[in-house]
Amino acid sequence: MVLNPVISKLAGKLVVLASASPRRMEILRNTGLRFEVVPSWFKETLDKEKFKAPYEYAVETAKHKALEVAKRMPLNHLKTPDVVIGADTIVAVDGTILEKPVDKNDAYRMLSRLSGKEHSVYTGVVIVLCHENENKSVDYRLIDFYEETKVKFADLSESMLWEYIDSGEPMDKAGGYGIQALGGMLVERVHGDFLNVVGFPLNHFCKQLDIVFNTSGLLLSQEILAHSETNVSSLASSRIQQPNPAAMTSPDTSAKSDLLKASCFHQTHGSQTSPSASPVHKVKKNGDNSKEDEHTWPLGNSCSTNPAAENTTAPSLSSREQLTEVIGTQREDNGPQKDDLQRIIELMDGFKASKALFTASRLGVFDLLQSRPELDAAQVAQEIKASVKGTQCLLDACVSLGLLRSRESSCQKRVYMNAALAQGFLLSDAPHSLGGYIQHCDQTVWPLFTHLECAVRDGTHQHEKAFGKKANDLFQDTLYNNQDIKLRFMSAMHSIAKVTGRAVATAFDLSRFKTACDLGGCTGALAHELTKAHPEMRVTVFDLPTVVEMSGRFSPQHSENRVSFLAGDFFEDELPKADLYILARILHDWPDEKVHVLLRRIADSCTSGSAVLIAETMLDGRKPHAALQSLNMLVQTEGMERRERQFADLLCQHGFGDVQVVHTGNFLDALIAFKM
């Protein structure tokens, strides 16, 4: 994209920046854009709990800022702008939005929370296109988008934290730091648009201008703005940056809901739906009061939906498709758009990436390159006993996937080494190794998914087609009847529990509970995380005898052993007494009728004030993999993934209430409900 022709389209137009941020002003001025600054009077008081994701809050705030200025200027400044730019930048860690600190202690709290962790910086941007009609009313069209940048902080010492806080720099900055100044010394790495962290995503902004002007060439003409009969509220909603599934909601907020009965459901991380879109008014310049024209249309926001229209609206269109719809037949079809085509190709090739990962893991490539980095393809092939040609293809595929790195050696051979992803998750001895789960996906889930069409048609799991065995009891007949398969499955569950355990164990304040029972707790990985997070708690892992007898292969050695194992069947045997019952990735294995049996048995064992803690992937649109996980359960089990409301319904029928949910940003979400 050539920027100058885009900027030149705004020459002679009144462009207004609805922000007093010196950083945004500097970024835009460096492009050569001429604009006025009219700071918005909008008070940033939107309820963060009403937004499913932090980026929605940023876009909605930017919208209010821009519209406030666009509507005020014809009345107070006696002139109508052509374009108003609104922006709002937020910092979010673990789904919690960090505002500007109110004092030094607040800055310390924020920066301590960011220390050593990766967080997201979101900037919501809204461009308001204004057109003054002959009757002095003003029409508004909105373009909104957001950008996300990942920032990783170094581990900050106390002295470094206070040195930076005492500089005074954190006090007027979201998240308590400015990356473009002294705050840069806190940052270990940045993934994404650096200027977005400074305060304005210039690259994304220019792409939007390119879509608006160079796609149509006519969008700002009076004919299009004044006479288009197509009521399109957001002419160029962004499709360039998709939301990260990670860290979408806050673990520190709570909002009571009247869902179900008598405050039975209590969601702590934002409402189920974003605030409904509000109408855009045509504002009269003359007269004391703003007047709403009879032809109004909803404010477009690519990040929020109108629940009332959720099932009736047509599918959303890409930016260029929307523009084509407005302009009609004024330009010919130039073929598929590059971004759309690339997305489809990525979906079609997804299985190839998975199998490349599975194969490299199974052949021991990552462990080999950790012990002996910078081997060439021939050396790797010799070690893993494979062909040089095939090994070369596999290594290069892993480089393209970001699992390996490569470089030319001094002898002009390409050598390979592990990337950070491999070191973190793919080594057999890594603290958060997913090796066991990868092996399970390769040897169990992959064969089952080859029969997905049959599963969709029949609505049943596919073990018999995949493995030639009829499964009357899913666990006894398929997973635990063979020693190797049992170990592989337990290793997979151990991998997931190690990765998700801390997030689940710390999702709620569990200090009131002294005894816990982890039903189906397998290797005890989650139980150990619970005892680490809550020093007064003792946890009993209750699982089938065949699991308990092999759990010792996975249990860590602790000087203080507060985790014990007890063999039994939670559908048949008496449950251990406990203050807290834990169901981590258990309920999704079973249909509702069996879930009711298990919850009834737990309820019978509970006393008032006891609780049940559920850890599952919840189908509430917050993780892109959640719907795929539903397919996973379809081919593997009798059960299903569920939504928060479905869990609340099930629990309420067995006397549990005050249901609270934490979307951890990890693979599993957490829900707790108390016996009433």
N, C-alpha and C positions, 0 to 999 in steps of 0.2 A: 504494500500500500504506500502510495506517495502522499505525504501529509499535506504539502503546500496546497495542492488543488482542493483538498477538503477544507482546510482553513479558509481558503479564498472564497469559498461558498458563503461564509459568514461575514464577508466584508460588507460594510454598509448596514449591517443589522445590529440591533441593540442586544448584545449578549450580556447576561448578568450572572455573576457567581454569587449564590446565596450563602456565602460563607466568609468569615473573617480570618480563616486560617491562613497564616503567612506561608505555610508549606504548600497548600493547594494553589495559592496565588502564584508562587514562584514556579511550580510545575507547569501551570497553564501558560504563564507569560513566556516561558522558555520555548513554547511552540510557535510563538508569534501571534497567538490569538489576542485580539483586542476585546476587552470586556470591562464592565463596571462591577464594583463590589457593593452589594446590598445585603448585609448580614441578616439572616432570618431571625424573626422574633419568636419562632416556635420554641416552646419550652419542651425539652426532651423528657417528657413524663410518660411515655407510652409504657404500658404494663408488659414487662418482658415475659411474664408467665403466659401470656396469650399467644406467644409465638412458638411454633414447633422447633425452630432452628434459629441460631443467632443471626444468620444472614438475612432472615425475614425481617427481624427487628431493624437492622441497618438500612434495608431498602425502604421500609415503611417510614422510618425517621427521615431519610433523605427526601422522600416524597412530600412529607408534611413541610419540611424546610423550603423546598422549591416552590410548592404551591402557595405557601404563605406569602412569599415574596412576589410571585407572579400575580396574585390577587390584590396585594397591597399597592403595588406600583401604580396601576391605573387610577387608584383613588387618592393616595397620598403623594405620589411623585408626579401625577398628572401626565404620565406617559406609559405606554404599553411596551414591554420588552418583546423582542422576537423569540429569544431563547433564554431560559433560566436553567442554571445548572445547580443541582443540590447534591450534597454528598454527606455521608456519615461513616466514620471509621470506628470499628470496635475491635477489641481483643477478646478472644474466647479461649478458655482453657478448660478441658473436661466438660465442655458444654456451658460453662458459666461465663457470662459477659462481665468483663472488667471495665468499669467506668474510669474517669479521671479520679485520682486519689483525692480525698478531702483533706488529708494532712500527712505528715511524715509516717506516722504509724500505719496509716492506710496504705501508703506507698510501699512500706516494708512488707505488709501482708500480701500485697499483689505480687511484688517481685520475688518474694520467697516462694510463692506458689508457682511462679514461672521457672524458677531455678532448676536447671538440669532437665527440663521437659520441653517437649514440642507443643506449640500452641498455634492457633489460627488467627490471622488478621483478616477481617472482612471489611470491605468498603462497599456500601450500597450507593449507587449513583442513579439519579433521576434527571432526565433532560425534559423540560417542559417546552413545547412549541406553542407559541401564542399567536392568535390571529384576531385582529380587531374587525368586527363586522360593521356594516354601514349604520346599523342602529346603536352603535357604540358598545354593544356587548362583546365579550371576549370569549373565543373558543380556545380550549386547551387540549393538546394531545401529549401523551406521556410516553417516554421510552425509559424503561428501567432495566438495570442489570446489577450484578455484583461480581466482585473478584475476591478470591481467597488466596492467601499466601501462607505457607507454613514456615514458622520461625522456631528454631531450636536454640534455647538458652544454654550456656555453659553452666556448670555447677558453680554457684556464686558463694564466695566466702562472706562471712559477716562483715569484714572490713570493707570488701568491695561494694557490698550492698549499701552500707551507710555512707561510704565515700560518694557514691552516685546520688543517693537521696539527699545528702547535704549540699550537693551542687545546685539543688532547686529545680533541675530539669524535669523530674517526673511529674511535677504538680499540675501541668496543663495538658497532659498527654494520656490518651486512652491506654490502659494497661500499665501506666506509670513509667513509660520509657519512650525515648525518641531515637530511632535507629540511625537517623542521619547525623546525629551529634554524639555526645558522650555515651549515649545508650548503646551505640554500636559495639562498645567493648564487652557488653554482656552477651552478645549474640555469637553462637557457634556456627550456625549455618542458616541460609534462607533458601527455601524452595518455592519459586514462583516470582511474581512481579515485585521487585524491590520498592518501586515507587508507590505501590499499593500500601506497603507498610509505612511509608512516609506520610501518606494521606490521600493519594489519588491515583487510581489505576490508569495511567495515561495511555498505555497500549490498548487496553480494552475500550477506553473512551474513543480513541481514534478509529478503532474498528467499527464502533457503532456509528460514528459520523460517516464513515465510508459506506456503510449499509444504507444510511438515510439518504445521502446525497448522490453518491456515485452509482447506487443501484437504480434509483428512479430519476434523479436529476430534477425532479419536479415537486418533491415532497413538501417543501416550504412555500411553493407557489400559492397564490391566493385561490386559484381554481381548486387545487386539491384540498386545502384546508377549509375553504368556505363551502364547497359544493359537493364534496364526496358524500354519497349516500350510505357508504359502508361505515357503520359505527364500530370502529376499531379503536379500542382504548389504549393499547400499547402496541405501536406500529413496529417496534423492533425489539421485542423482549429478547434478552440475551440467550443464546444457545452455545456460547463459546466456553464458558466455565461452568461445570456442573458441581453441585454441592458435594463436599467430602463427607463420607459417612461417619468420619470420626469426629467425637466430641460435639454432638449437636445440641445437647440440652444440659441444663444446669442441675447439679446435685444439691444445690444450696437453697433452692426456692421451693415453695409449696403453696398450693392453691386448693382450697376445699371445693369439692364438687358435689352436686346433688345427684350424681349418677347413681343408678339403682335405687336403693331404699335407705332412708335415714342416714345419709352421709356414709353409705357403704363404700363408695369409691373415692379415693383421695389421690389425685395425680400431682406429683411434686415438680413436674418438669414442663410446664406449659400446657395450654389447652389442646384439645383434640383437633381443633380447627383454627386457622388463622382468623383474625377479625375480618368480617365480610367487607367487601369493597364498598367504598362510599361513592356517591355520585359526584361528577365534576360539573360545576355550575358555569353558566355564561354570566359573567359579571358586568353589570352596567357601570360605566364610568360616571354618568350623571346621576344624581340622586343620593340620598343619605344611606340607603340600604342596598345591599347586594340582592339581586333578584335572580331567582332560578328560572331559566327558560324552560318551556314545556318539553323541549328536546334535550334531554340529558343522557349521559352514558356513564357507566361505571369507570372508576379509576382502575387502570390496568396495573397489575403487579405480578410479574412472572414468578414471584416467590410466595404468593398467598392465593388462596382460593375462596370463592364465595360458596359456603356450604349449601345454600339453598339451590344453587345452580349446578352443583357438582355433577349430577347425573344427566343433565339435559344439554349442557354446552357441547359444541363440536370439539373434536380434538384440537389441541393447540398447534399452531403452525410455526415453522421456523421464521426468522426475521425476513428472509428474502421472499418466502411464500406469502407472508402477510402483506409485504409491499406490493407484490404482484397482484394480490387480491384487491388492494386499494386502487392501483393504477389501471387494472383491467388488462386490455390486450395491447398496451402501448409498447411492450417490448417482447421479443421472442424468447422462447425457452432456450436457455444456453446449456441445457444438460444438467445432470445431477450436481449438487453443490459438494465441494471437496470435503467439508466437515461431515456432512451426512453420509457420504459414500465411505469415508474412513471409519465412521462409527459402525456401519453395517459390516464392513470387512473385519473389524475387530471382533464383532459378535460371531461371525462365521468362523473365524480362526481361533476362537477362545479355547476350543478343545485341544488345539495343537500346543498352545502355551501350557495348558495343564499337563499334558502328557510329556512335554519336554521337562517340566519340573519333576514329575513323578519318576521319569527315567533317570535323570541325573542324580536324583536322591537315591534311588534304588541301586545304582551302579557305584555309589560312594564317591561321586565327583567332588562334592563340597568338603567332606572330611579329608580327602586326599589333598586338595589344594590348600586346606588349612595347615596340614602338617608339612606340605612341601609346595609352597607357593611358587608361582612363575615357572610352571612346567609348560612345554609346548604340547601341541595336539598329539604328536607321536609318543611322547613320554606318558601322557595321560592314557592314551590307548593301550600302551603296554601294561600299565598298572591295573586298568580295569578290564583287561583282556577283551578288547573290542577292536574293530577295524579303525585304521587311521582316518579314512574318509568319513565314516559314521561319527567318530568322536569329534572330528573337526566341525561337522554340521551341528552336533549337539552343543558343543562349547560356544559356537557363535550364536546359536539360538538363545542360550542362557545369558550371553552378553547383551543381546537385544532386549531381553526381558528384565535387565537390571540385576540379575542374580550373580553375574561374574563381571570382572573387568579384564581388559587385555591391553597389551602394548607391544611394540616392536622391541625385541631384545637387541643387544649389541651385535649378535651374529645374524641379524635380520630375520629372525624367527618370531612369530607372534606367540607370546606367552600369556598365561591366564592366572588370575587370582580371584579370591572371593570378594564380592561386593558386600556392603554393610548388611543388606537384607539376608544374604546367606549366613553371614557371621552371627546375626541375631536370632535367626529362626531355623536354619537348615542344617546346622552341625548337630551331630548326634549327642554331643555333650554340652550344648549351649543351654544356659539356664531356662530360656524360653523356647527350647527346641520344639518344632512341630513335626519332627521326623516321624513319630508314631502315627500322627493323624494323616500325614501325607501317605504313608504306607497303607493305612486303612482306606483312604480315598482311592488309591491306585488299585488295590487288590479286591476291595469289596464294593465301594460306591461306584467306581467306573463300570464294572460289569453290570450292575443294577441299572445304571443310567442308559445303557445301550438298549434297554427295554422300556424306556420312558413312554413311548407311544402306547404300548400295551397297558402301562400303569394308568395313563390318562383315560384310555378307553374303558378299562375294567374298574378303576378306582381302588386297586389292590396292590400290595407290595409284590416284587418280582423275584423273590429268592428262588422259587422253583424254576423259573425260566433261566435265571442267570447261573445257578449252581446245580440244578437238577435235583434239588431236595425240597420236599414239602415241609413247611414250617408250621406246625400246630402251635408250638411255643417258640416265639421269635428268638429268645435268648438261649434256651436250652437246646433247641434243634439246629440253630444256625451259627451262633456265636460262641457257645461254650461246650459244644460237643467234640471239639478238636483242640488239642493243646496249643498248636501254633496259631490258630485263628483266635483263640481266647486271649493269648498273650498280645497278639496284634491289636485286638479290640481294646484291651485294657491299656496298652501303650497309647492308643489314640485318645482315649478318655483322659489319661494322665496328661497328655500334651495340652489338650484344651483346658483342663482344669488349672494347669500351671500358668497358662497365658491369661486366663480370665479370673483366676481365684482371688487375686488381691482386689480387683475392681468390685467383685461381688461381696467380698468380706468387709469392705470399707464403705459400701453404698449407704448403709444406715448405721446409726448409733445403736450398737447391740450390747452395750455395757450392762443393761439390766438383766441379761440372760446369762446364767451361770452354767447351765448344761444345754447341750445341743445334740441333736441326732441327725446325722446326714444319711438320709434314706437313699440307698443305691449309690453310696459315696465312692464306690470302686476302690481306687488306690489310696484314698485319703488325702489327695493333693489339696483339695478345697478345705478339708478339715484342718490341715496344718496352717493354711493361710488364715483361717478364722482364729486359731489360737495365737498366731503371731500378732494379729490385729487387735485381739481382745484377750489380754493376759490372764483374766480371771475365768475364762471360759474353758470347759472341758467338753470334748466332742466325741461321740460314739458313731463310728461308721457302721451302718447296718446294711449288709449285702448278702448275696447268695453264698453258700458255703464254698463253691468252686472259685469264687472271686476272693473271698477272705483268705483262703489257703495260699493264694499267690500274691497277696497284697504286699508281703514283706519284701518282694523284689523291687518295689517302687518307693517304699516309705523312707523318708529322710531320717537320719540318725540325730536325735535331739537328746540333750542331757536331761531336759524336763519333758517327760512324755505325758502330754495331756490329750492325746488322741488314742482311742482304743477301737478295736474291731470286734463286731459281734455278727455271727452268721445267722441268717434267717431269710424268709420270704416275706416282704412287706404286704403282700396280698393275703397271706395265710397265717403267719406267726404273730405272736404278741409283740407290739412295738415297744422299744425301750422308752422309759419315762424321760421326758426332757422339757425344758422351758421353751425351746425353739426347735422346730422341725425344718429340715432343709431338703428341698427338692431341686436339684441342679440338673437340668437336661433329662428329667425323668418324665414329666407329664406329657411331653410331646411324643413319647413313644406309644401312647395309649389313646383309644377313643374315649369319648365323654363318659360312657357307662363304666369303664374301668377306672377312670379318673375319679368318678363319684365314689366308687368303692374305696379307693385309697384315701381320699379326703375325709370320708366318713370315719375310717379307722383312726386317722390322725386326730380328728375332732373329738372322738371318744377318749383319746389319750390325753387331751389337753385340758388344762384348767383355765379359768378366766385370767386373762393377761398373758397367756402363752401366745405364741405366734408361729406362723409358717412363712418361711423365706423361699421364694421361687426364683430360679435363675434360668431364663430361656431367651431365645431370640423372639422378640415381640413384633407382630406384623402391624406396625403403625406408621409405615412409610418413612422411618428414620434411618434405615440402613438399606442400601441398594441390594444387599445379598439376602435380605429377609424373605422375599418372594421365592428366590431360588432355593432357600432352605425348605420352603414348603414342598417343592418338588422333591427335594432330598428325602423328606419324611414319607412322601407318597410312594416312592419306589422301595423304601427300606422297611417301613413299619405299618402297623395298624393305625397309627396316630396322626397328628397334625400339629403344625404351629398355630398359635392363637394370638388374638389381640388382647390388649389390656382389659377391655370390657368383658371379653369372654372369660378371662381368668377371674375377674371380679364377680361375675355371675355364678361361676362354679363355687367360689369360696363363700359367697353370701348364703348359698343354699345349705351350707354346713356350719353356719353360725360364726363365720369370720367377717370382720368389718374393718373400717378405717384402713382401707387398702391404699398403700403408697407405692409409687413406682419411681425408680431411678433409671434413666437411660444412661448407661455408664460410658457410652462411646466405644466400648469394647465389643467383643463378639456376642456377649450375653448381656441382657438387661436384668434388672433385679426388681422384685416385687415383694412386699411384706404385708401380711394381714394378721390382725389380732383377734383372738378368741373373745367374743363378746359375752 
